[in-house]
Amino acid sequence: MFHTIKAKLIIAFVLCITIPIALISSVVYLDMKRQIQQDFLAANTKEVAQVDNGVSIYFNSIRENVLMLANSALLKRTDASIKSYKNETGTVKINALANGGLEAELAQEFKRYIQAHPNTSSLFIGTELSGYTQYPEKDMSSHYDPRDRPWYTEAMKEPGKAVITAPYILSGTDTIAVSIVTQLRDMSGKAVGVFGIDTNLLNLTEVLKEMKIGETGYVMMISAEGTVLANPQYPDMISKNVKDLDNKTLAQLSEMSTGQLDVVMENQNYLTNVYTSPKTGWKYISFIEQRELNSSIDHIFFLILIMSAVLGVIALVASIILAGKFSKPITTLIGNMQEIGEGNLTNEVPSHLLQRKDELGTLANSLQSMQLSIKYLISEIVSASKKLVASSEQVSAHVESNIVAIDKIAENVKEVASGADNQLMRTEESAKGMEEMALGIQRIAESTSSIAEFSLDTTQEAENGNNTVQHAVQQMSNIGVSVEHSLSVVKVLQDRSNEIVKIVDMITDISSQTNLLALNASIEAARAGEHGRGFAVVADEVRKLAEQSSESAGKIASLINEVHGETNRAMESMNDVNHSVSNGVQMVQDSGEAFQRILQQIKNITEQIHDNSAISEEMSAASEEIASSVDETAHIAKLSADYMQNVSVSSESQVTAMMALQGSSEELRQISQELTSLIDRFRV
C-alpha cells in the first residue's frame, strides 16, 4: 500500500503539515513551561526576599533594643556585685531577686522587657569577672563561666555592634533560638562584660507557613551551619542539621548559595529555589510540585493537540485529493511503459498528457519519443537481420561450392603427385639404362654386334623415356589448369569474405546506434526518477538486445577475419603452387626436348655403328651427355613430386579453412535466427 506514489504523496503532504505543527506545539509548550518556571522563580525570589527583609527588620529591632539597653544607666552600672558561678558545683539556681542589689534591679528591668516582647526567651549579662545573671531565672551548671561561651567571645570581638549568634536549642526545651549580644561598657567606657537577648524562632515557622507557594508549595529555612530553622511541611526537622537527616537532596540544597534545582522527594517531582539572605546567611529553600506548576500549561497543550488533530485531518483530506491528481497521470504512463516493456508498441500515449506543460507532460512526450524510436529501431533490426540471414545462406552456399572444387583440386593434385612419382621411378630406370649403355659403348670396340644389340635396347628405352616425359608434360599442364582454377575460386572466396566483413560492420553500426538509443532512454528514465522505472526496464532490454547483437557481430567479425586470414594464406599457397607448377611444366618440357635429342642421337649412333669404330668414341662421349641429361631429368622429376606434395598439403589446408568458414556461416545464420526470435516479441 505504501509503495505507491499516491500513498507516498499523501504521507509527504501529511508530514509536511503535521511535523511543523508538532514542532511549533512542542516549542510553544516548552517555552511556556520555561516561562512559567522563570515567572515562578522570579516571584518566589521576590517574595522570599520580602520575608527575609521582614526577618531582618525584626532582628534589627532586637539589635536596636540590645544596644539601647546596653547603653542604659542601669546596665552601665554592671560591676563585681553580679554573682559568679565559676566555682559552684552541682546545679545552682539563679535567684536574682533574692540576691538583691543590682541583680534585683536588672531582673525587674528584664521582666518588663519580656512582658513587652513575648517572643523574647531571656535577657542575660556575663561579666569580665565571670559573673552571670539572667531573667527568667534558670538552673546553672557546675563551674559555669560566661567568658568561655561563643556568644561572649563574638560580642567582645566587635565592640559597639549587636551580633547575632548561630541558632541553638534552648536549654531544657526543643525550641530553637538565637542570641543578639553586644559588648557592655561602664560609665568610663571600660568593657565590663556582654549583654544579650535570647529570642526564639517559633514565629518564623508561622511566617513561612503563611507564605503561599501555590497549593502544594512551602518554604523551609536553614542556617548557614545547616540547622533547620523552620519547616512548616515537616516540623520534626526543626533544630536538626541536614547532615544528620540522611537526606542527600537537602544536603545538596544546603550547599547551594542560590539557584534552582529539580529534585525528587517522597516520589514527587519538585522544583526548588534557593535564596541566601545577604544579612544573616540563612537559606530560604522554596518547594513546589512540578505537577502543580505545569497544570496551567497542560490545558493549553491539550488544546494544541486538538487543533493539531483537526489540522492533520484537513491535511489528510487535502493530500488525498492532491495526490490523486498527481498519481493518476503517472499511473497511466506506467501502464504504457509496462506495455512497452512487454513488447507492445502499438498503444499511444493519451493526447491530454502530451499537451500538459509540466514535468508529467515532458515525461509523456519523452515516452512517446522513446516508443517511436524503438519502433524505428526494431524495424531497422528486422531488416538487418533478414539481410544477415540471406548473406549467411549465400556465404554458406559459396563455401560448399568451394569445398567441392577444392576436393576436386585435391584429387587432381594427388593424381599429379602419383604421376610425378612414376616419372621419378622411370627416370631413375632411364639413368640406370644410360649407365648400362655407357658400359656397352666402352665395349663397342670389342664387339660390334653387342653394340648393335645394346643400341637397339637403348633406342627402345629412349622411346619409352620420351613417352614418359611427354606424359609428365601433359600431367603438369593439367596441374597448372587446376591450380589456376583453384586460385580463381579462392579469389572469389576472398571477395565474398570482404562482403561479409562489410555486412558485419553494418550490423555493428546498427548495434552501436541501438546501444546509444538505449543509453539515451536510460538517461531519460533516470531523469524521470520513479516514474521512469518501466521506461528504464524497456531501455535495459533494448540495451541488452543491442549488446547481444554487438557481441554476435563481434563473433562473426572474428570468425570472418579468421576465414579471411586462412583465405589469404590459401591464396598465397596457391600462388606458390602455381609458380611451382609452372616451373615443373617448364622443366618437364625441357626434359622432353632432351629426350627427343637423345632419341635422335641414339638413332644416329645405331646407323653409324656399322660404319666406323671411331664413331664408338663419339658415342661414348654422347652417352655421358645422355647420362647427365637423365640425371637432370631425375632431379626435375623429384622436384615435381615435391611440388605436388606441397600442393596436396595446401589443398587440405584450404579444405579445412573452407570447413571453418562453413561453420562460421552456420553460426552466423543461427545468431540471425536468435535475433529474429528476440525481435518477434515486439508488436509494432
C-alpha positions in Angstrom: 0.0 0.0 0.0 2.7 2.4 0.9 4.8 1.6 -2.1 2.5 3.6 -4.5 3.3 7.2 -5.4 -0.2 8.2 -4.2 0.5 6.8 -0.8 3.9 8.4 -0.6 2.5 11.8 -1.7 -0.2 11.5 1.0 2.3 10.7 3.6 4.6 13.5 2.4 1.8 16.1 2.5 0.6 15.0 5.9 4.1 15.0 7.3 4.8 18.4 5.8 1.8 19.8 7.8 1.9 17.7 10.9 5.6 17.9 11.6 5.7 21.7 11.7 2.6 21.8 13.8 4.2 19.3 16.2 7.4 21.2 16.3 5.7 24.5 16.8 3.5 23.0 19.5 6.5 21.4 21.3 8.4 24.7 21.1 5.4 26.7 22.4 4.8 24.1 25.2 8.5 24.1 26.2 8.8 27.8 26.0 5.6 28.3 28.1 6.9 25.8 30.6 10.2 27.6 30.8 8.5 31.0 31.1 6.2 29.7 33.9 9.1 28.4 35.8 11.0 31.6 35.3 8.0 33.6 36.4 7.6 31.4 39.4 11.2 31.6 40.4 11.3 35.4 40.0 8.1 35.8 42.0 9.2 33.4 44.6 12.6 35.0 44.9 11.0 38.4 45.3 8.5 37.1 47.9 11.3 35.3 49.9 13.4 38.4 49.7 10.5 40.3 51.3 10.2 37.7 54.0 13.9 37.9 54.6 13.6 41.7 54.7 10.9 41.3 57.4 13.1 38.9 59.4 15.9 41.4 59.1 13.7 44.2 60.3 12.6 42.0 63.2 16.2 41.3 64.2 17.3 44.9 63.6 14.6 46.0 66.1 16.1 43.5 68.6 19.6 44.8 67.8 18.4 48.3 68.5 16.9 47.2 71.8 20.1 45.4 72.8 22.2 48.5 72.0 19.7 50.7 73.8 19.6 48.6 76.9 23.4 48.2 76.9 23.7 52.0 76.9 21.2 52.5 79.7 22.4 53.8 83.0 21.3 50.6 84.8 23.4 48.3 82.6 26.4 50.6 82.7 26.5 50.1 86.5 27.5 46.5 85.9 30.2 45.5 88.3 31.6 42.8 90.5 28.4 42.5 92.5 26.9 40.2 90.0 27.3 36.7 91.3 29.8 34.3 89.7 29.1 30.5 89.3 32.5 29.6 88.2 33.4 27.9 91.4 30.0 26.4 92.1 29.5 22.6 91.9 26.3 20.8 91.1 23.2 22.6 89.9 22.6 26.0 91.2 19.5 28.1 90.6 19.8 31.8 89.8 17.9 33.9 92.3 18.5 37.5 91.2 15.7 38.9 93.3 16.9 37.2 96.4 20.5 38.4 95.7 19.2 41.9 95.9 21.1 45.0 94.8 22.0 45.5 91.1 20.9 41.9 90.2 17.4 42.6 91.5 17.1 45.8 89.6 18.3 44.1 86.4 15.8 41.3 86.9 12.9 43.8 87.3 14.1 45.6 84.1 14.4 42.4 82.2 11.0 41.3 83.3 9.3 44.4 82.0 11.1 43.9 78.6 9.9 40.3 78.3 6.3 41.4 79.1 6.5 43.9 76.3 8.2 41.4 73.9 6.6 38.0 74.3 8.9 36.3 71.7 11.9 37.0 73.9 13.2 34.0 75.7 15.5 35.7 78.1 17.9 38.6 78.8 21.3 38.0 80.3 24.6 39.6 81.3 28.1 38.0 81.6 30.8 40.0 83.2 34.6 40.2 82.9 34.8 38.7 86.4 32.8 35.6 85.4 29.6 37.0 86.9 26.3 35.9 85.3 22.6 36.8 85.7 19.5 36.4 83.5 15.8 36.6 83.5 13.8 34.4 83.6 15.9 32.6 86.2 17.2 29.1 85.5 19.5 26.5 86.9 23.2 26.9 86.2 25.6 24.1 85.6 28.7 23.5 87.6 31.6 25.8 87.1 29.7 27.9 84.6 31.9 30.7 83.2 30.2 33.0 80.6 33.6 34.1 79.3 34.0 30.7 77.7 30.8 30.9 75.7 30.8 31.7 71.9 28.3 34.5 72.3 30.7 36.2 74.8 33.8 36.0 72.6 31.9 37.1 69.5 30.5 40.2 71.2 33.9 41.1 72.6 35.4 41.0 69.1 33.0 43.6 67.7 32.5 46.3 70.3 29.7 48.7 69.7 27.8 46.3 67.5 24.9 43.9 68.1 26.0 40.4 66.9 23.5 37.6 66.1 24.9 34.2 67.1 24.3 30.9 65.4 20.9 29.3 66.1 20.9 26.9 69.1 18.5 24.8 71.1 17.3 26.5 74.3 18.4 24.5 77.4 15.7 22.2 78.6 13.5 22.7 75.5 13.2 21.8 71.9 12.9 25.4 70.9 15.5 26.9 68.6 16.7 30.4 69.3 19.4 32.9 68.5 21.2 35.4 70.7 21.7 39.1 69.9 24.7 40.2 72.0 26.8 43.3 72.4 29.8 44.4 74.4 28.8 46.1 77.8 30.8 49.2 79.0 30.6 51.1 82.2 30.4 54.8 82.7 34.1 55.3 82.0 33.8 53.3 78.7 35.6 50.3 80.0 34.4 46.9 78.8 32.9 45.1 81.7 31.0 42.2 80.1 28.4 41.2 77.5 24.7 41.9 77.4 22.3 39.8 75.2 18.8 38.9 74.4 17.6 35.3 73.5 14.7 35.2 71.0 13.1 32.0 69.8 12.3 31.3 66.2 8.9 29.8 66.6 7.3 32.7 64.9 9.5 32.0 61.8 7.6 28.8 61.1 4.3 30.6 61.3 5.5 33.3 59.0 6.8 30.8 56.4 3.6 28.8 56.8 1.6 31.8 55.8 3.6 32.1 52.6 1.5 30.6 49.8 3.7 28.8 47.2 0.8 27.6 45.1 -1.3 24.8 46.5 1.4 22.3 47.4 4.5 24.6 47.8 6.2 25.6 51.0 9.4 27.3 52.2 11.9 26.0 54.7 14.8 27.9 56.4 18.3 26.6 57.0 21.0 28.3 58.9 24.5 28.9 57.4 25.6 25.9 59.5 22.9 23.7 58.1 20.5 23.7 61.0 16.8 23.6 60.0 15.3 26.8 61.5 11.8 26.4 60.1 9.9 23.9 58.0 6.1 24.1 58.0 5.7 20.9 55.9 8.0 18.8 58.2 8.1 20.4 61.7 10.0 17.4 63.1 13.1 18.6 61.1 13.4 21.8 63.0 16.6 22.2 65.1 18.2 19.3 63.3 21.2 19.6 61.0 20.6 18.5 57.4 23.7 16.4 57.6 22.1 14.3 60.3 18.8 13.8 58.4 20.3 11.3 55.8 18.7 13.4 53.1 21.1 13.9 50.2 18.7 16.2 48.4 18.5 18.6 51.4 22.3 18.3 51.9 22.8 19.2 48.2 20.5 22.2 48.5 22.1 23.4 51.7 25.4 23.6 49.8 23.9 25.9 47.2 24.0 29.7 47.8 21.4 30.5 45.1 19.8 28.8 42.1 17.2 26.3 41.1 17.2 22.5 41.1 14.8 19.8 40.1 14.6 17.2 42.9 12.6 14.1 43.8 11.3 13.9 47.4 8.9 11.2 48.6 8.2 10.1 45.0 7.2 13.6 44.0 9.0 15.9 41.5 9.7 19.3 42.9 11.2 22.5 41.5 13.3 24.2 44.2 14.6 27.7 44.5 17.4 28.6 46.9 17.8 32.1 48.3 20.5 33.0 50.7 20.0 36.1 53.0 22.8 38.6 52.4 22.4 39.8 56.0 22.1 36.6 58.1 23.5 34.0 55.6 20.4 31.9 56.3 18.9 30.0 53.3 15.3 30.0 52.2 14.5 26.9 50.2 11.2 27.0 48.3 9.5 23.8 47.1 6.6 23.4 44.6 5.4 20.3 42.8 6.2 20.1 39.1 2.7 18.7 38.6 1.1 21.8 40.0 3.5 24.2 38.2 2.7 22.5 34.9 -1.0 22.2 35.4 -1.7 25.6 33.9 0.0 24.7 30.6 -1.3 21.2 30.4 -4.7 22.6 29.4 -3.1 24.7 26.7 -1.1 21.7 25.5 -4.4 19.7 25.3 -6.0 22.4 23.2 -2.9 22.4 20.9 -3.2 18.6 20.5 -6.9 19.0 19.5 -6.0 21.7 17.0 -3.2 19.6 15.6 -5.5 16.6 15.2 -8.0 18.8 13.3 -5.3 20.2 11.0 -4.0 16.7 10.5 -7.4 15.5 9.3 -7.7 18.5 7.0 -4.2 17.9 5.7 -5.0 14.2 5.1 -8.1 15.0 3.0 -6.3 17.7 1.0 -3.3 15.4 0.4 -5.6 12.6 -0.8 -7.1 15.0 -3.4 -3.8 16.4 -4.5 -2.1 13.0 -4.6 -4.9 11.7 -6.8 -4.3 14.5 -9.3 -0.5 13.8 -9.3 -0.6 10.0 -9.3 -3.4 9.3 -11.9 -1.3 10.6 -14.9 1.7 8.8 -13.6 -0.3 5.5 -13.3 -1.4 5.9 -16.9 2.2 6.5 -18.1 3.3 3.5 -16.0 0.7 1.3 -17.8 2.1 2.5 -21.2 5.6 1.7 -20.1 4.6 -1.7 -18.9 3.0 -2.4 -22.3 6.3 -1.3 -24.0 8.2 -3.5 -21.5 6.1 -6.5 -22.6 6.9 -5.7 -26.3 3.6 -4.0 -27.2 4.5 -0.8 -29.1 1.0 -0.2 -30.5 -0.5 1.7 -27.6 -0.3 5.5 -27.9 0.2 8.0 -25.0 -3.1 9.8 -24.3 -3.1 13.2 -26.0 -4.2 15.1 -22.9 -1.0 14.0 -21.2 1.1 15.1 -24.3 -0.5 18.5 -24.1 0.5 19.1 -20.5 3.1 21.8 -19.9 4.5 20.4 -16.6 7.0 17.6 -15.8 4.4 15.0 -16.4 3.8 16.4 -19.9 7.6 16.2 -20.5 7.6 12.6 -19.3 4.7 11.8 -21.6 6.4 13.3 -24.6 9.7 11.6 -23.8 7.8 8.3 -23.5 6.1 8.9 -26.9 9.5 9.8 -28.5 11.1 6.6 -27.0 8.3 4.5 -28.3 8.7 5.9 -31.8 12.5 5.4 -31.6 12.1 1.8 -30.5 9.6 1.2 -33.4 12.1 2.6 -35.9 15.0 0.7 -34.2 13.0 -2.6 -34.3 12.3 -2.1 -38.0 15.9 -1.5 -38.8 17.0 -4.5 -36.8 14.4 -6.7 -38.6 15.7 -5.5 -42.0 19.3 -6.0 -41.0 18.5 -9.5 -39.5 16.9 -10.5 -42.8 19.9 -9.3 -44.8 22.2 -11.1 -42.4 20.3 -14.4 -42.8 20.4 -14.0 -46.6 24.1 -13.2 -46.6 24.9 -16.1 -44.2 23.0 -18.5 -46.5 24.8 -17.1 -49.6 28.2 -17.5 -47.8 27.3 -21.0 -46.8 26.4 -21.9 -50.4 29.6 -20.4 -51.7 31.6 -22.3 -49.1 30.0 -25.6 -50.1 30.9 -24.9 -53.7 34.4 -24.0 -52.8 34.7 -27.2 -50.7 33.6 -29.3 -53.7 36.1 -27.5 -56.0 38.9 -27.8 -53.6 38.2 -31.5 -53.1 38.4 -31.9 -56.9 41.7 -30.0 -56.9 43.0 -32.2 -54.1 42.1 -35.3 -56.1 43.9 -33.9 -59.2 46.9 -33.0 -57.2 47.0 -36.5 -55.8 46.9 -37.9 -59.3 49.6 -35.5 -60.4 51.7 -36.5 -57.4 51.2 -40.1 -58.3 52.3 -39.4 -62.0 55.3 -37.5 -60.7 56.3 -40.5 -58.6 56.0 -42.7 -61.7 58.1 -40.3 -63.7 60.7 -40.2 -61.0 60.8 -44.0 -61.0 61.0 -44.1 -64.8 63.7 -41.5 -64.8 65.7 -43.5 -62.3 65.3 -46.5 -64.5 66.5 -44.4 -67.5 69.5 -43.4 -65.5 70.4 -47.0 -64.8 69.9 -47.8 -68.5 72.1 -45.0 -69.5 74.8 -46.3 -67.2 74.5 -49.7 -68.8 74.6 -48.0 -72.2 77.8 -46.3 -71.3 79.4 -49.6 -70.4 78.2 -51.1 -73.7 79.7 -48.2 -75.7 83.0 -48.9 -74.0 82.9 -52.5 -75.2 81.9 -51.4 -78.8 85.4 -51.9 -79.9 85.4 -55.4 -78.6 82.1 -56.5 -80.2 80.2 -54.6 -82.9 77.3 -56.9 -82.7 76.9 -56.4 -79.0 77.0 -52.7 -79.5 74.2 -53.0 -82.1 72.1 -55.0 -79.8 72.7 -52.6 -77.0 71.9 -49.7 -79.4 68.5 -51.2 -80.2 67.8 -51.6 -76.5 68.9 -48.1 -75.8 66.7 -46.8 -78.6 63.7 -48.6 -77.2 64.3 -47.3 -73.6 64.8 -43.8 -75.0 61.4 -44.0 -76.7 59.8 -45.2 -73.5 61.5 -42.4 -71.6 60.3 -39.9 -74.2 56.7 -41.2 -73.8 57.0 -40.9 -70.1 58.3 -37.4 -70.3 55.5 -36.4 -72.7 53.0 -37.9 -70.3 54.6 -35.9 -67.4 54.3 -32.7 -69.6 50.6 -33.4 -70.1 50.0 -34.0 -66.4 51.9 -30.9 -65.4 49.8 -28.9 -67.8 46.6 -30.4 -66.2 48.0 -29.4 -62.8 48.6 -25.9 -64.0 45.0 -25.6 -65.2 43.6 -27.0 -61.8 45.8 -24.6 -59.8 44.7 -21.6 -61.8 41.0 -22.7 -61.3 41.7 -23.1 -57.5 43.3 -19.7 -57.5 40.2 -18.1 -59.1 37.9 -19.9 -56.6 40.0 -18.7 -53.7 39.9 -15.2 -55.1 36.1 -15.4 -55.3 36.0 -16.7 -51.7 38.3 -13.7 -50.6 35.8 -11.3 -52.3 32.9 -12.9 -50.5 34.7 -12.7 -47.2 35.2 -8.9 -47.8 31.5 -8.6 -48.5 30.7 -10.4 -45.2 33.0 -8.1 -43.3 31.1 -5.1 -44.7 27.8 -6.7 -43.6 29.2 -7.4 -40.2 30.4 -3.8 -39.9 26.9 -2.6 -40.8 25.4 -4.9 -38.1 28.0 -3.5 -35.6 27.0 0.1 -36.5 23.3 -0.8 -36.0 24.1 -2.3 -32.7 26.1 0.8 -31.6 23.2 3.0 -32.6 20.8 0.7 -30.8 23.1 0.8 -27.7 23.2 4.6 -27.9 19.4 4.9 -28.2 19.2 2.5 -25.1 21.6 4.7 -23.2 19.6 7.9 -24.1 16.4 6.0 -23.0 18.1 5.1 -19.7 19.2 8.7 -19.1 15.6 9.9 -19.8 14.4 7.2 -17.4 16.8 8.3 -14.7 15.6 11.9 -15.1 12.1 10.7 -14.7 13.0 9.0 -11.4 10.4 6.7 -10.0 8.1 7.4 -12.9 10.6 6.2 -15.4 11.2 2.8 -13.9 9.2 0.9 -16.6 10.9 3.1 -19.2 14.2 2.0 -17.7 13.3 -1.6 -17.9 12.5 -1.3 -21.7 15.7 0.7 -22.2 17.6 -2.0 -20.4 16.0 -4.8 -22.6 16.9 -2.8 -25.7 20.4 -2.3 -24.5 20.8 -6.0 -23.7 19.5 -6.8 -27.2 22.0 -4.3 -28.7 24.8 -5.8 -26.7 23.8 -9.3 -27.8 23.7 -8.1 -31.5 27.1 -6.4 -31.0 28.6 -9.5 -29.4 27.2 -11.7 -32.2 28.5 -9.3 -34.8 31.9 -9.3 -33.0 32.0 -13.1 -33.1 31.0 -13.1 -36.8 33.7 -10.5 -37.5 36.2 -12.6 -35.6 35.3 -15.7 -37.5 35.3 -13.9 -40.8 38.7 -12.4 -40.0 40.0 -15.9 -39.3 38.5 -17.2 -42.6 39.8 -14.1 -44.3 43.3 -14.9 -42.9 43.0 -18.5 -43.9 41.8 -17.4 -47.4 44.8 -15.1 -47.8 47.2 -17.8 -46.7 45.4 -20.2 -49.2 45.8 -17.5 -51.8 49.5 -17.2 -51.1 49.9 -21.0 -51.0 48.0 -21.3 -54.3 50.2 -18.7 -55.9 53.3 -20.6 -54.7 51.8 -23.8 -56.1 51.0 -22.1 -59.4 54.6 -20.8 -59.6 56.0 -24.3 -58.7 53.8 -26.0 -61.3 54.8 -23.5 -63.9 58.5 -24.3 -63.2 57.7 -28.0 -63.2 56.0 -27.8 -66.6 59.0 -25.9 -68.0 61.4 -28.5 -66.5 59.3 -31.4 -67.9 59.2 -29.8 -71.3 62.9 -29.3 -71.2 63.2 -33.0 -70.3 61.0 -33.9 -73.2 63.2 -31.9 -75.6 66.3 -33.6 -74.1 64.7 -37.0 -74.6 64.0 -36.1 -78.3 67.6 -35.2 -78.8 68.7 -38.3 -77.0 66.4 -40.4 -79.2 67.7 -38.8 -82.4 71.3 -39.3 -81.3 70.7 -42.9 -80.4 69.3 -43.5 -83.8 72.2 -41.8 -85.5 74.6 -43.9 -83.4 72.8 -47.1 -84.3 73.1 -46.2 -88.0 76.8 -45.4 -87.7 77.8 -48.3 -85.5 78.4 -50.5 -88.5 80.4 -47.8 -90.3 83.3 -47.0 -88.1 84.7 -47.9 -84.7 85.9 -44.3 -84.4 82.3 -43.3 -84.1 82.2 -45.6 -80.9 84.3 -43.0 -79.1 81.9 -40.2 -80.1 79.1 -42.4 -78.8 80.9 -42.8 -75.5 81.0 -39.0 -75.2 77.3 -38.8 -76.2 76.4 -41.5 -73.7 78.0 -39.5 -70.9 76.0 -36.4 -72.1 72.9 -38.5 -72.1 73.6 -39.8 -68.6 73.9 -36.2 -67.4 70.6 -35.3 -69.0 68.9 -38.3 -67.5 70.3 -37.3 -64.0 68.9 -33.8 -64.6 65.6 -35.3 -65.7 65.5 -37.4 -62.5 66.2 -34.3 -60.4 63.4 -32.4 -62.2 61.0 -35.3 -61.6 61.9 -35.3 -57.9 61.3 -31.6 -57.7 57.9 -32.1 -59.4 57.0 -34.8 -56.9 57.9 -32.5 -54.0 55.9 -29.6 -55.5 52.9 -32.0 -55.9 53.2 -32.9 -52.2 53.1 -29.2 -51.3 50.1 -28.6 -53.5 48.4 -31.6 -51.8 49.1 -30.2 -48.3 47.9 -26.7 -49.4 44.7 -28.2 -50.8 44.0 -30.0 -47.5 44.6 -26.7 -45.6 42.2 -24.9 -47.9 39.6 -27.6 -47.3 40.0 -27.1 -43.5 39.6 -23.3 -43.9 36.5 -23.8 -46.0 35.0 -26.1 -43.4 35.7 -23.5 -40.7 34.2 -20.8 -42.9 31.1 -23.0 -43.4 30.8 -23.4 -39.5 31.1 -19.7 -39.1 28.4 -19.2 -41.7 26.1 -21.6 -39.9 26.8 -19.9 -36.6 26.0 -16.5 -38.3 22.7 -18.0 -39.5 21.8 -19.2 -36.0 22.6 -15.8 -34.5 20.4 -14.2 -37.1 17.6 -16.5 -36.2 18.0 -15.8 -32.5 18.0 -12.1 -33.2 14.8 -12.5 -35.2 13.2 -14.5 -32.4 14.1 -11.8 -29.9 12.6 -9.1 -32.1 9.4 -11.1 -32.8 8.3 -10.4 -29.1 7.8 -6.7 -30.1 4.5 -5.7 -31.7 4.9 -2.6 -33.8 
